[in-house]
Amino acid sequence: KSITFIEVAIMPLVMMCGYPCSGKTTFTQKLQKHLEASHKTVVVISDDSVGIDRNYTYHSTQGNEKELRGDLRSQVQTHISKETVVILDSLNYIKGFRYELFCISKSSKTPHCVVHTDRKPEICNKWNEANSHYNPGLIDELVMRFEKPNPGQRWDNPCFVVTEEDVDGVVKLVADHLFSVGAPRPNQSTQSQALSPPDFLHQLDTSTQEVLDVISSQQSLGSTSFKIPGLEDPLSFNRNINIAQLRRLKRQFITYTKAHPPSDMTKLKEGFVLYLQSMV
C-alpha cells in the first residue's frame, strides 16, 4: 500500500480523493461509523450536502465547478476545529484545491490526510451503469482531468491508498493512525510567521506577474496549457481567461499571501499556479 506517515494530532481533516464511483462514499461511511463508535465527533461534507447536480456541475462546458469548490471550501472552514473530524467526501481531483484545503488546515493548526480510492475506470463505469449517478461518458472525461495525489507533496501527505480488496482494513489503519500518535512538534507551519524579508512584496509581485505574462503570451497563440519556467508541471485551463480576470486573481492571491507569507520564498510562483488551477 502506498502510505506515507507523518505525525498528526486530533482532530484532522480527511480529504477523500478518487474517480467518480470509486468507493469514496462507502469508505467515508465506514470511517464515520468507526470513529463515532470511538466517541469522536464527525462531520461529513459532500457534493450531496451542498445540493448539486453532478452532471451539470462536472460537465466540462459548464462553469459551476468553481462555485462547488467555493461551497465545499466554505463548509470546511465552518466546521474544521480541534474537536471535530471533518471528512470531505468529494472528487477533490484538482491538486490546487487540495493545496487550498491543506492551507486551511494549517492555518487552523489542524492536521489533514488524503484517502485515495484507487479503482480502475472500467470498474467505476460498471458501478455507474448499475446506479446511474453520472451521464454516459462523463466519468471518462473526469478520469482524464484527474490529478492523482502525490505523497511527495506536502498537501497530499499523508496519503492512504484504498484498494477494493481491503476497504475495512484501511478504515482501521486510517483511524488508528489518526488517533494513536501524539501532537506534532512545533514547526514553521504551526508557529507565528517570522517577519517577511524586505523585498517580499517585490518578489511576490514579480513571481505572479511572470506567470501572468506566460499565460497571456501563450493564450494569444491558442494554447490552454502553459509551461511555467521553473515548475515541472504545466498549468492548464479548460477555457480562455482574459487579462482582467487574471489580474483580479493575482490581486486576490497577493492579498492572501501578504497575510500568510510562506516560509520559503521560492514557492511563491508554485503557490500562485496552484491557486489559479483551483480558481479557474
Summary of the structure (lengths in Angstrom):
residues: 280
radius of gyration: 19.2
end to end distance: 33.1
largest distance: 59.9
contacts: 812
relative contact order: 0.16
helix: 49%
strand: 11%
